[in-house]
Amino acid sequence: MIIRSWRAVAGSDEVLEAYATHLKTTTFVEMAELPGHLGATLARRVRGTDNELVVMSFWADMDAAAHFIKGDFDDAVVKPSTQNLLQSFDLKVEYFETLISTGVVGGHDL
């Protein structure tokens, strides 16, 4: 399994909620339709008044993860509406090959 990881800062709780809604209703829905997609998650770490975010998507293999490539292999795909919403975001993503795994990806919605 391949993990595609990307970081951003949402700033306020209101921005976090708007971004989480965007992921849930658009990006994660679009990803779910792609061959080899195994799931995705949004995680946060609160630092002062900011919400630091990590978005991870899970793919069967690198060929499946390549569905998001729109330039260099590690370029982040960040829609203009998302760019305007977030306080800051990485321009690059990271890919990790899973060596050992247990359990399931999941949790609760905001």
Rosetta blueprint (number, residue, H / E / L):
1 M L
2 I E
3 I E
4 R E
5 S E
6 W E
7 R E
8 A E
9 V E
10 A E
11 G E
12 S L
13 D H
14 E H
15 V H
16 L H
17 E H
18 A H
19 Y H
20 A H
21 T H
22 H H
23 L H
24 K H
25 T H
26 T H
27 T H
28 F H
29 V H
30 E H
31 M H
32 A H
33 E L
34 L L
35 P L
36 G L
37 H E
38 L E
39 G E
40 A E
41 T E
42 L E
43 A E
44 R E
45 R E
46 V E
47 R E
48 G L
49 T L
50 D E
51 N E
52 E E
53 L E
54 V E
55 V E
56 M E
57 S E
58 F E
59 W E
60 A L
61 D L
62 M H
63 D H
64 A H
65 A H
66 A H
67 H H
68 F H
69 I L
70 K L
71 G L
72 D L
73 F L
74 D L
75 D E
76 A L
77 V L
78 V L
79 K L
80 P H
81 S H
82 T H
83 Q H
84 N H
85 L H
86 L L
87 Q L
88 S E
89 F E
90 D L
91 L L
92 K E
93 V L
94 E E
95 Y E
96 F E
97 E E
98 T L
99 L L
100 I L
101 S L
102 T L
103 G L
104 V L
105 V L
106 G L
107 G L
108 H L
109 D L
110 L L
